[in-house]
Amino acid sequence: MKKKIALLAGGFTGESVVSLKSAQQIDAQLDRDLFEVFKVIVTEESWFYQHSDGKNIEIDKNDFSLTIDGNKIIFEVVLIIIHGSPGEDGKMQSYFDLLKIPYTTCDATTSALTMNKGYTKAVVQGITGLNTANSIQLFKQDETNQPEIESQLKLPLFIKPNNGGSSIGMSKVNGWGDLKSALNKAFDEDSQILVEEFIRGREFTVGIYQHHFEVIVLPITEIKSSKEFFDYEAKYTTGITEEITPADLSEEQTVKVGEIVKAVFLKLNCKGVVRVDFILQDFTEEFFFIEINTVPGQSTNSIIPQQVKAAGINIKDFYSLLIHEALV
């Protein structure tokens, strides 16, 4: 009998647009011989399934069920593809934990932690071979003290929302006169922000997942952007960024990166597929951790599908694997 799958998309942030594109790609790839798929859209106003006749049918939030033509549908697993809140920050995970419904992402604790870039850096520090850039975490309620920032950090800087994803609200600051506007831009997205020193080097990203208790690292992708940095536009606009998979790295470099990201995956107690962004610093080749995405994009422009293909894995089989792992 086919398992009933809720493909959960949408969300409460600007990343909902990306989530819907990811869901569209996943929906087209899910194995209909194994799964009966219901795409559920979550907004701040409602949670609904769009019937084939175009009618929106509300989800019963008491048990996350759906009633169609008098038949009540209970989902056996939820494939979460909401980027940002409430699907990547632990809120939906806590809800499904209460209902005892399995899901395909990290658990609530890991999801909440990893949405905060500053706290994540604090936890992963100490992993062999991993470095983190000097940074300061700021809170909206505190008065920003620019002289303090100038005394502790060196230009250029990256300013980014602490709990955001997809580089929304992110800026690069090359001169102190641009700092205030960059802080304001980030605070428009979040009440906490991270001010971080820029690390010059090659930028990479790599997917990691678990299968039968083995942590598996996908082929690494190098990011080469025609823009100054890999912002929202660069991520989701065709032609602005060159993504090279597999990356041009030596076998030694590839093995080293694999060991580090596996350690990150395990230390953060990750599940499902996650993506770690990092920089190999110029001249030293030291690994600098940028961030981890626990619900990485899956649209046609996204990196994980590229890496799955480069690994020689059928994308349909990959999504089936993630669902079966959630049920273990």
C-alpha positions as a printed Julia matrix, in Angstrom:
328×3 Matrix{Float64}:
   0.0    0.0     0.0
   1.27   3.48   -0.88
   2.36   5.65    2.02
   0.53   8.95    2.38
   3.06  11.8     2.27
   2.49  15.45    3.15
   4.84  17.65    1.13
   4.99  20.72    3.34
   5.83  24.04    1.64
   5.33  27.79    2.01
   6.19  29.45    5.29
   6.06  32.8     7.04
   9.06  34.56    5.47
  10.24  35.87    2.13
  11.77  32.46    1.54
   8.29  31.02    0.93
   8.78  31.74   -2.79
  11.89  29.53   -2.81
  10.07  26.87   -0.8
   7.25  26.65   -3.35
   9.79  26.25   -6.17
  11.55  23.51   -4.19
   8.24  21.75   -3.56
   7.36  21.89   -7.25
  10.61  20.14   -8.19
  10.28  17.51   -5.44
   6.61  16.88   -6.29
   7.59  16.13   -9.89
  10.23  13.61   -8.74
   8.49  11.67   -5.95
   7.83   8.04   -6.8
   4.06   7.68   -7.28
   4.41   3.89   -7.2
   5.46   4.19   -3.55
   3.79   7.36   -2.29
   0.46   9.15   -2.41
   1.54  12.78   -2.24
  -0.42  15.75   -0.9
   1.23  19.15   -1.22
   0.27  21.17    1.85
   0.84  24.92    1.79
   1.49  26.69    5.09
   0.9   30.44    5.4
   0.29  32.64    8.42
  -3.4   32.73    7.49
  -4.06  29.05    6.75
  -2.71  25.56    6.14
  -4.31  23.96    3.12
  -4.2   21.31    0.42
  -5.1   22.48   -3.07
  -7.43  19.91   -4.6
  -7.22  19.07   -8.29
 -10.46  21.02   -8.79
  -8.69  24.15   -7.52
 -10.47  24.21   -4.16
  -8.35  24.76   -1.03
  -9.09  22.21    1.7
  -8.01  23.23    5.19
  -5.81  20.98    7.3
  -7.22  19.97   10.68
  -4.43  21.21   12.97
  -5.69  19.07   15.86
  -4.11  16.0    14.27
  -2.68  17.32   10.97
  -5.27  15.44    8.96
  -7.13  16.16    5.76
 -10.72  15.28    4.87
 -11.55  14.9     1.18
 -15.03  13.85    0.05
 -15.77  12.54    3.53
 -12.56  10.46    3.7
 -10.1   11.36    6.46
  -6.46  11.19    5.43
  -3.81  10.56    8.08
  -0.24  11.2     6.96
   2.48   8.65    7.66
   5.38  11.04    7.1
   5.92  14.73    6.35
   8.52  15.89    3.84
   9.32  19.39    5.09
  10.57  21.84    2.47
   9.77  25.13    4.24
  12.86  27.35    4.27
  12.99  29.65    7.29
  10.13  29.85    9.79
   8.23  27.73   10.73
   9.76  24.77    8.89
  13.48  25.25    9.46
  13.52  26.73   12.97
  12.02  23.83   14.91
   8.43  25.05   15.21
   6.87  22.52   12.82
   9.19  19.82   14.11
   7.92  20.37   17.67
   4.33  20.21   16.43
   4.92  16.93   14.59
   6.78  15.5    17.6
   3.69  16.13   19.72
   1.54  14.35   17.13
   4.13  11.55   16.74
   4.3   12.05   12.96
   7.76  11.36   11.43
   9.37  14.03    9.27
  12.39  14.29    6.98
  14.43  17.05    8.63
  16.57  17.52   11.73
  14.7   17.42   15.04
  13.28  20.49   16.8
  16.35  21.18   18.95
  18.84  20.98   16.1
  16.57  22.98   13.79
  16.17  25.79   16.33
  19.88  25.88   17.1
  21.13  25.86   13.52
  18.79  28.67   12.47
  20.91  30.89   14.71
  24.25  31.36   12.99
  26.02  32.7    16.09
  24.93  29.86   18.37
  25.78  27.27   15.71
  29.33  28.61   15.41
  29.72  28.34   19.19
  28.69  24.67   19.16
  30.85  23.54   16.23
  33.99  25.27   17.47
  36.48  22.67   18.6
  35.93  20.29   15.68
  39.35  19.31   14.32
  40.24  21.29   11.21
  37.3   23.69   11.49
  37.76  27.45   11.84
  35.22  30.24   12.32
  35.63  33.9    11.4
  35.86  36.52   14.15
  32.4   37.94   14.75
  30.08  39.89   17.04
  26.43  39.05   17.66
  24.14  42.1    17.99
  20.6   42.38   19.31
  18.05  44.91   18.09
  17.15  46.11   21.58
  20.78  47.04   22.29
  22.26  50.31   21.13
  24.78  49.63   18.37
  28.25  50.76   19.36
  30.21  51.28   16.14
  33.5   52.16   17.89
  33.29  48.82   19.72
  32.79  46.98   16.42
  35.7   48.88   14.86
  37.95  47.98   17.79
  37.15  44.24   17.64
  36.8   43.45   13.94
  38.67  44.24   10.74
  37.21  45.29    7.39
  35.77  44.03    5.18
  32.77  42.62    7.08
  29.7   40.57    6.32
  26.5   41.65    8.03
  23.72  39.07    8.08
  20.53  38.2     9.95
  21.3   35.59   12.57
  18.18  33.53   11.92
  17.72  34.11    8.21
  18.49  31.97    5.23
  19.0   32.39    1.49
  21.18  35.47    2.2
  18.15  37.78    2.55
  19.2   40.97    4.36
  22.9   40.26    3.91
  25.5   42.91    3.04
  29.24  43.22    2.57
  30.8   46.29    4.2
  34.08  47.59    2.79
  34.1   50.93    4.62
  32.97  51.99    8.09
  30.67  54.6     6.56
  28.51  51.79    5.13
  28.14  49.91    8.41
  24.99  51.6     9.76
  22.91  51.04    6.61
  24.04  47.4     6.47
  23.05  46.88   10.12
  19.64  48.42    9.46
  19.11  46.16    6.42
  19.87  43.06    8.49
  17.74  44.23   11.44
  14.81  44.62    9.03
  14.93  40.82    8.68
  15.78  39.75   12.22
  16.12  41.0    15.8
  19.58  39.38   16.02
  22.37  39.88   13.52
  25.91  38.67   13.02
  28.8   40.98   12.15
  31.57  38.79   10.8
  35.02  39.33    9.33
  35.35  38.51    5.66
  37.53  35.49    4.88
  39.17  35.72    1.47
  39.17  32.45   -0.38
  37.22  30.02   -2.55
  33.62  29.39   -1.53
  32.16  25.89   -1.5
  29.06  24.07   -0.35
  28.4   20.38    0.22
  25.41  18.22    1.03
  25.47  15.52    3.71
  22.87  12.9     4.58
  22.54   9.72    6.58
  21.58   6.29    5.28
  21.52   3.15    7.42
  23.42   5.05   10.15
  26.22   5.95    7.72
  26.92   9.65    7.12
  27.41  10.21    3.39
  28.99  13.3     1.82
  27.82  14.35   -1.64
  30.19  15.8    -4.27
  31.37  19.29   -3.33
  30.25  22.36   -5.31
  32.39  25.47   -5.81
  30.46  28.75   -5.97
  31.79  31.38   -8.37
  29.59  34.47   -8.39
  29.83  37.4   -10.78
  28.55  39.49   -7.87
  30.75  40.5    -4.96
  29.26  37.8    -2.78
  26.72  34.95   -2.93
  23.54  36.87   -2.02
  19.86  36.06   -2.62
  19.95  37.25   -6.24
  23.1   35.26   -6.96
  21.57  32.12   -5.46
  18.28  32.2    -7.35
  18.94  34.04  -10.63
  20.17  31.94  -13.51
  23.46  33.08  -15.01
  24.8   35.19  -12.15
  26.57  32.32  -10.43
  28.68  29.5   -11.77
  28.3   26.32   -9.72
  30.97  23.72  -10.42
  30.1   20.17   -9.32
  32.24  18.32   -8.5
  34.59  21.08   -7.4
  38.18  21.24   -8.6
  39.81  20.01   -5.4
  42.57  17.5    -4.77
  41.74  14.11   -3.32
  43.43  15.18   -0.09
  41.33  18.36    0.13
  38.14  16.42   -0.63
  38.86  13.86    2.08
  39.64  16.62    4.61
  36.41  18.47    3.85
  34.46  15.22    4.11
  35.85  14.48    7.56
  35.05  17.98    8.81
  31.47  18.12    7.52
  30.73  14.62    8.81
  31.89  15.81   12.24
  29.62  18.87   11.95
  26.66  16.65   10.96
  27.2   14.37   13.95
  27.95  17.08   16.52
  24.76  18.95   15.6
  22.76  15.68   15.59
  21.54  16.28   12.04
  19.02  14.17   10.13
  17.75  14.17    6.57
  19.88  16.08    4.09
  21.71  19.25    5.15
  24.14  21.55    3.37
  27.29  23.09    4.84
  28.7   26.27    3.28
  32.41  26.93    3.78
  35.45  28.81    2.52
  38.94  27.49    1.87
  41.09  30.47    2.81
  43.56  31.74    0.25
  47.21  30.75    0.81
  46.42  28.62    3.9
  43.62  26.33    2.63
  42.17  26.43    6.13
  38.5   25.38    6.33
  36.25  28.24    7.52
  32.67  27.35    8.44
  30.02  29.76    7.1
  26.71  28.14    8.0
  24.59  25.02    7.82
  21.23  24.76    6.05
  18.98  22.06    7.48
  16.3   22.5     4.8
  18.43  23.2     1.71
  16.77  24.38   -1.49
  15.57  21.77   -3.96
  14.46  23.93   -6.89
  15.85  23.56  -10.41
  18.49  26.21   -9.54
  19.41  24.54   -6.24
  22.66  22.81   -5.41
  21.58  19.57   -3.7
  19.91  18.15   -6.86
  23.11  18.97   -8.78
  25.22  17.12   -6.22
  22.88  14.12   -6.13
  23.15  13.85   -9.92
  26.97  14.21   -9.76
  27.05  11.35   -7.23
  25.3    9.13   -9.78
  22.15   8.86   -7.66
  18.71   8.99   -9.23
  16.93  12.0    -7.7
  13.68  10.03   -7.37
  15.51   7.32   -5.42
  17.18   9.99   -3.27
  13.86  11.47   -2.12
  12.53   7.97   -1.47
  15.61   7.32    0.67
  14.99  10.48    2.74
  11.39   9.45    3.35
  12.31   5.89    4.34
  15.05   7.19    6.68
  12.43   9.36    8.44
  10.37   6.23    9.07
  13.22   4.23   10.62
